[in-house]
Amino acid sequence: MCGVRGSTPTPGAEFVRYGGHTSCVALAHDGAPPTLLLDAGTGLRAVSSLLAGGPFRGSLLLGHLHWDHTQGMPFFPAGDRPDARVDVCMPAQGDPETVLGTMMSPPFFPITPRQLRGDWSFSALEAGHHRLEGFSVLAADVPHKGGRTFGFRVSDGHSSLAYISDHCPTEFGPGPDGLGEYHDAAMALARDADLLIHDAQYTDDELATKADFGHAGCGYAVGLAAKAGAKRVMLFHHDPARTDAEIDAIEEQYQKISGPEVVVAAAEGMEFDLPA
C-alpha cells in the first residue's frame, strides 16, 4: 500500500500511522518488483523505493482521473527516467493523452505527459477483461461523480484482489441497509476475492449528508465483502480529515462485527501475500 487517502494529501502528526498520501497500490508476482500499479496519487512516489534503484517497467491502471489518483505521475522517480517503461491505461473517454494533458500541462504544470522521460504510452481502456503484466484484469464501470470510473478485479490465476477505490452505490438507490445498492458490477468485482480494497471515505452517519460527494460508507464496504463472499476487506480512501485515532476506532468497530482477520484499515507500507 503506497497511498491510502482520498481527495487530498494529509500531512501532520495526527495522520502518521495510516499515512497521508493519496491512492496508489503496487502489485507484484511472487516477490518480484511491482509491475502493475493501481492509481497514481501522491503515493506513487513510494513505488520507487520498492525497485532497489531500478526503473519501473510495467503498467499503471487509472481507475479515474481525479487529482488524488493522478497527481503522482510527474513525481515518480522510477518512472520519469530514460530507461523506464510506463504503460498508462485509463477509462475510455476521449484521447487519453489529450485528456490527461488538461490536468498536466502549462499553465497548470510545466510539462505535459508526453514530456515525461522514458517510454510512456497512454491507452483508453474499455470495460471487460484484459491481460496486463501477467495478470488477468476485469474492469467494470462503477458510479462516482465527475467522470467515468472503473473498479478492477486482478488475478494471477491463483488468487484475486478487487479494487474499488471510489464508489457511490447510493446512485442506484438506498439498498437494503440504506448505504447503497449491492449492484451487479460491485458484486462481480468482489465475488470470492481474497482481498477487497474498497472506498470507505465516510462513516455511515456521515453518508446521510455527504452521499452526493461520490463516496461510500464504511459499512457498505464491509457489507459488500460479506454479501460477495470476499475473504478480507480493506477500508481505503480515508477522508483527509480522518485522524489515526479515528481510523483506529472505525477499524475496531467493524472488527467487533466481522473479526480482525476480515476487516483492516489500509495504511501506507502494508504488504499482503495472497494465497498461491
Phi, psi and omega in degrees: 000117184256336176203132190233000182271159171249158170076302183202150177300153186229097174274163174127159186296334183277000186233021189283315189291321179270338176095156185246001182277153182272175203306126170193129178232132182252131181243141182218159175264122166047049175081358176287166175301151180296140178234351179230122182245136177256107178076158188227047171292188183296342175295346178302330179304325184290341180298327181302325181289347180271358189249011175052040178084357182271173178280158170277133175226101183176202185243146178239113180264121177260121177290326172195185194246021176291157187306319185288001177238003183226341191290350177280346188306312182280001181242035184250092187303320182288343178261333182261069178206156189300331184264012180272155170229121181228112178260105183270126178239128183225158179303133183298125178192058184101181179297122188300316182294321178294316181296314178297326181293341176293336176265321189244083177187159176300146005271007183275335179208148189289339180229166177261167178305322182294340182273358172296141181285156182095186182263092179258134173234156185226121184227151179267128184254133173263160175299148180130195185267139181219161177240118183223124173053038179080004177252148169268127184237126171257122176253134181221140177291132174232152182287131176196141187288141165087044176126156181298136185228134176250146157256158184232149167237124185240132181222147173254012182094347180241320181225167185218148179228134174250136184232108179232083193282327182228119193206126178240076185293344178291348174299336179263009181114173186288339182072182187290337182240012178082003183256000181123159182284142170272079191279171190300317183295315180297318180294320180295321180290321188269346190302120175058021179294146175291328179214128174250116175261116191224144173311124175220046187294328186242151167288164180297326178292321180293331186301330183301326182253352185239007184301328182283002174279347172102017184234176184251162172271156181303320182296330177294317180301315180292320179294321178296318178301316181294316184290325182269353179080020175293139186284329181213145178236134177250120178284123195226168175064047183300142177302141183297339179271356186281115182283166177304315182297322180291322177292322174306315183294320178295313179301315180297320180303314184275336174291330176295331180275312189250343179102147181294340177281352183251319185243131176216144175271131183294138176222145178301138179092349177297141174232140178231128172263113180278152186299139179278000000 
